[in-house]
Amino acid sequence: MSGRLIIPALGPLYATLANPAETLLRVVCGALLIVHGWPKIQNPTGAAGMVERIGFAPGEFWSVLLSISEFFSGIFLLIGFLTRPAAAVATIILLVTVYFHWIVVSQGYAGSEKSILWAAVTIFFMIHGARTHSVDNALKKEV
């Protein structure tokens, strides 16, 4: 890689920071999913009307599933445990929110922008896994 860098002396710095930067991205992604999912965990059926409006019936079932999935996929991403499946679950949730904001409430790109960005992040971890600094790595196992 350093042969492609405009400033080759930065190559070792980039190599040193690559794993910590990836870990930071995973931890932040997980933490934000936890924070966003916390109110849903406190009221698991609270989103029943919203999920029914976008076609997921019965709303109570899907609302509880959404609450559990969002909150616990955040925890799993944060600690790097079952990272790929957790990221896949989060990606599905985020893509549904893109549909909700873009199509259902007609907000288009402006309403979907954050979900698109976060879905790109979760897709990254769905493909790459947690790598270093994770429970998956400590267990020497990953899906």
N, C-alpha and C positions, 0 to 999 in steps of 0.2 A: 504494500500500500504506500509506503513512504516514497517509492519511485514516482507515484502519481501526484504527490502533494506539492503544492506551490512552495510551501515551507517544510521541507523534509524533516527538519529538526523537531517538528510537532508530532511526528509519527509515534514515538514512544509514549508521549503524553496521551494521545488518542487511544492507543492500545491499552494503557493503564486504566483509563477512565471508562472504557467501553462496557465492561461488566457492571460496575457501580451505576452507571447511567441507565442501563437497562433495568437494573434492580429498582432504581428510584422510580422509573416510569411505571413499573408493575405495582410497586407499593402505593404510589399516588393514585393510580387507577383503582386499585382495590379499596383504598381508603375512601375515595369519593363515591364509589358504589355503596359502601357501607353507610356513609352519611346520607346518601340519597335514599337508601332502602330502609333506614332506621324508622322514619315515620310510618312506613308501610308495615313493618314488623309490629309496631305498636297498635296498628289498626288494620289487620290483615284483609278484612273484607271492604275496607274503605274505598278501594278503586273498582268495586264491582260494577258500578254504573258506567264508568269509563271503559272498562274492558268489554262490557256488553255492547256499548255503542260502536266499537270497532269490529264487532262480530264474534267475540269470544264468549259463548254462553255455555253453561251458566256462569254468570259474573262472579258469584261468590267463590266458586272453585278456582277460576282463573286469577282472581284477585289474590287469593291465598298463595297460589303457585307463583305468581309474580313477586309477592312479598318475600317469600322464602328464597326464591331463585336469585333475586337482585341482592338481597342482604348477604346470603351465604356465598354467592359467587364472589362478592367483594372480599369477604374474609379469606376465602381460598386463594384469590389472586394476591392479596396482601402478603400472606405467609408463603405463597408459592407451593400450595398443596393441591394435587389434582388440577394443575394449572391449565392444561389444555381443555379438559371438559368444563372447568369453571369459566374459561374465556369463551368457549362455544356457547354456553348458556347466556352469558352477558351479551354476546354478539347478537343472539336471537332477540333478546329483550330490546337492545338498542336499535336493531333494524325495524322492529315493530314500532318503536317510538318515532323513527324517521317516517314511517307510513302514517302514523297518527298525526304528526305535526304537518307533514307535507300535504297529505290527501284529506284526512278527516276534518281537520280544522283549518285547512286551506292557508297555512302559513308559508308554504313553499320552502325554499332554501333557508330563509331567515329563521324559520322555526325549527328546522332540522339540522342546522349547521353543527351544533354541539354533539348531537347524537351521531352524526356522520363521522366526526373526528374521533369520538370515543369508540365507535365501532371499528375504525381503522386500528386503534390501539389494541382492542381486544382480539381482533383478527391476527395481529402480530404475535400475541402470546398464544393464540390457538395454534399457530404454525410453529413457533420457536420454543414454546414451553418456558419454564422459569429459568432454566440453566442454573447459574451459581446463586448463592445467597438465598436458598429456598429449602423448604421441607422436602420437596421432590428430590433435590440434589443430595440432601443429607440421607434420605432413604435409598438413594441410588436406584430409584424406580420412577418411571413416569409413563403416562398413557400416550 
